[in-house]
Amino acid sequence: MLISLRSCRSPLLSIRKQFLSVARYSTESPSQTATYDDGYDSSDLVNELQGDGPPTSGTSIKPPRSSLPGSGSYRLPVYQLHCHSTKNNTIVTFTNPNGNPIAWYSGGSCGFKGGQRSSYEAGYQCSVKVFERIKEVAEKESLHLDLCFKGFGQGRDAMQKALLTSEGEFVRPLVSKVTDRTPIKIGGTRSKKMRRL
């Protein structure tokens, strides 16, 4: 049973790349190149390979640092800080790059009851507590922070002001992006009836 070389080209290419990457660092003269039956010249592949030393077994050849994201440097993990402020409460959540929550605080968990949970002071206290938690994580590893706002409550303004004060002095340089994720209804369903007092 005969098998053509072109039908086995893809598995042979991976073997050929491994062989030539090792052969590149051998003592043979660089002018010697092998030509295969399908017309593929090994010198073209050797010129495409990049690296500073012979590759080790089980590792792939890394691309040059200029082609990696982050303009020549490895990108830091991006944590997220969500501020959901409604007319009844303020909820602040600090998550890891995968979206799993690390810490969260609300107006009720900070000791405010009833209508005070949505006040400016409740949002400020939530922000100060989550800033302390972010500082603990940032001391262990370097990170960037994405700030996401949702809603038009008073807690939104409280977090902005807390970032500009001395409590947010450590967190402020970590913020790399600010996003407003407040859903705005265009048309949509009928609103609830007006509340009568």
C-alpha positions in Angstrom: 0.0 0.0 0.0 1.5 3.3 -1.2 1.0 6.6 0.7 1.8 9.8 -1.0 4.0 12.3 0.8 1.5 15.1 0.2 -1.2 13.3 2.1 1.1 13.2 5.1 2.3 16.8 4.8 0.8 18.2 8.0 2.2 15.5 10.4 5.5 15.6 8.6 5.8 19.4 8.9 5.6 19.3 12.7 8.3 16.6 12.8 10.4 18.5 10.3 10.2 21.7 12.4 11.4 19.9 15.5 14.2 18.3 13.6 15.4 21.5 11.9 15.2 23.6 15.1 17.7 21.2 16.7 19.8 20.9 13.5 20.1 24.7 13.4 22.3 24.7 16.5 24.4 21.7 15.4 28.0 21.9 14.3 27.2 21.4 10.6 27.8 24.3 8.3 24.8 26.6 7.7 25.1 26.3 4.0 24.0 22.7 3.9 20.2 22.5 3.4 18.0 19.5 2.7 15.6 19.4 -0.2 12.6 17.0 0.1 10.6 15.2 -2.5 7.7 17.7 -2.4 10.1 20.6 -3.2 10.1 22.1 0.3 13.4 23.7 1.2 14.5 23.4 4.8 16.4 26.7 4.7 13.1 28.6 4.5 11.9 27.0 7.7 15.2 27.7 9.5 14.9 31.4 8.6 11.4 31.5 10.0 12.4 30.1 13.4 13.2 32.6 16.1 14.8 32.2 19.5 18.1 32.8 21.4 19.0 29.2 22.1 18.2 25.6 21.3 14.6 24.7 22.2 14.1 22.3 25.0 11.8 19.3 24.7 8.1 19.9 25.2 8.3 23.7 24.7 7.3 25.7 21.7 9.3 28.6 20.2 8.2 31.9 21.7 7.3 34.8 19.5 9.3 37.9 19.7 8.3 40.2 22.6 7.3 43.0 20.2 4.4 40.8 18.9 3.0 40.1 22.3 0.1 42.2 23.6 1.1 45.1 25.8 3.6 46.8 23.5 6.6 44.7 24.3 5.9 43.8 27.9 3.7 41.0 29.4 0.3 42.3 30.3 -0.6 42.5 34.0 -3.8 40.7 35.3 -6.9 43.0 35.0 -9.1 42.9 38.1 -12.5 44.6 38.1 -14.3 46.9 40.5 -18.1 47.1 40.0 -20.2 49.8 41.6 -24.0 49.2 41.3 -25.8 52.1 42.8 -29.6 52.2 42.8 -32.2 54.4 44.5 -32.4 51.8 47.3 -28.9 50.5 47.9 -25.2 50.6 46.8 -23.3 47.4 46.1 -19.6 47.4 45.4 -17.9 44.2 44.2 -14.2 43.5 43.6 -13.5 40.6 41.2 -10.5 38.7 39.9 -9.7 38.5 36.1 -12.0 35.5 35.8 -14.9 37.4 37.2 -15.1 35.6 40.5 -15.8 38.0 43.4 -13.0 38.5 46.0 -14.9 41.0 48.2 -18.2 42.8 48.1 -19.8 45.5 50.3 -23.3 47.0 50.4 -25.0 49.8 52.3 -26.6 47.2 54.6 -23.3 45.3 55.3 -21.7 48.6 56.3 -24.3 49.1 59.0 -26.9 51.4 57.3 -30.6 50.6 57.7 -33.7 51.3 55.6 -33.5 54.3 53.3 -30.0 55.2 54.6 -28.5 52.3 52.6 -28.7 54.4 49.4 -27.3 57.5 50.9 -24.0 59.2 49.9 -22.4 58.2 53.2 -23.2 54.5 52.7 -21.6 54.6 49.2 -18.5 56.3 50.6 -18.1 53.7 53.4 -18.5 50.9 50.9 -15.8 52.4 48.7 -13.3 52.9 51.6 -13.7 49.2 52.7 -13.2 47.8 49.2 -10.2 50.1 48.7 -8.6 48.4 51.7 -9.2 45.0 50.3 -7.8 46.0 46.9 -4.7 47.3 48.7 -4.2 43.9 50.4 -4.3 42.1 47.0 -2.1 44.7 45.2 0.6 44.2 47.8 0.9 40.5 46.9 0.9 41.0 43.1 0.9 43.7 40.5 -2.4 44.4 38.8 -4.5 46.7 36.8 -8.1 47.7 37.7 -11.1 48.3 35.5 -13.8 50.5 37.2 -17.4 49.8 36.1 -20.4 51.9 37.1 -24.0 50.9 36.9 -27.0 53.0 37.9 -27.5 56.6 38.8 -27.7 56.4 42.6 -25.8 58.5 45.1 -23.2 55.8 45.6 -21.9 56.5 42.2 -20.8 60.0 43.1 -19.5 58.8 46.5 -17.1 56.3 44.8 -15.8 59.0 42.4 -15.1 61.3 45.3 -13.6 58.6 47.4 -11.1 57.8 44.6 -10.0 61.5 44.6 -9.4 61.6 48.4 -6.6 60.2 50.5 -8.4 56.9 51.0 -8.2 56.2 47.2 -4.6 57.4 46.8 -3.2 53.9 46.6 -6.0 52.6 44.2 -6.1 55.6 41.9 -2.9 54.7 39.9 -4.1 51.1 39.4 -7.2 52.2 37.5 -6.6 51.6 33.7 -10.2 51.9 32.4 -13.5 53.4 33.5 -16.7 52.0 32.0 -20.4 53.1 32.4 -22.6 50.0 32.1 -25.9 51.7 33.0 -28.6 50.2 30.8 -30.6 53.0 29.1 -34.1 52.1 28.0 -35.0 53.3 24.5 -38.7 52.6 24.0 -39.1 49.3 25.7 -41.9 48.2 28.0 -44.4 50.5 29.8 -43.1 52.1 33.0 -44.7 51.4 36.4 -47.4 53.7 37.6 -46.4 56.8 39.5 -46.2 56.3 43.3 -48.7 58.3 45.2 -47.9 59.6 48.7 
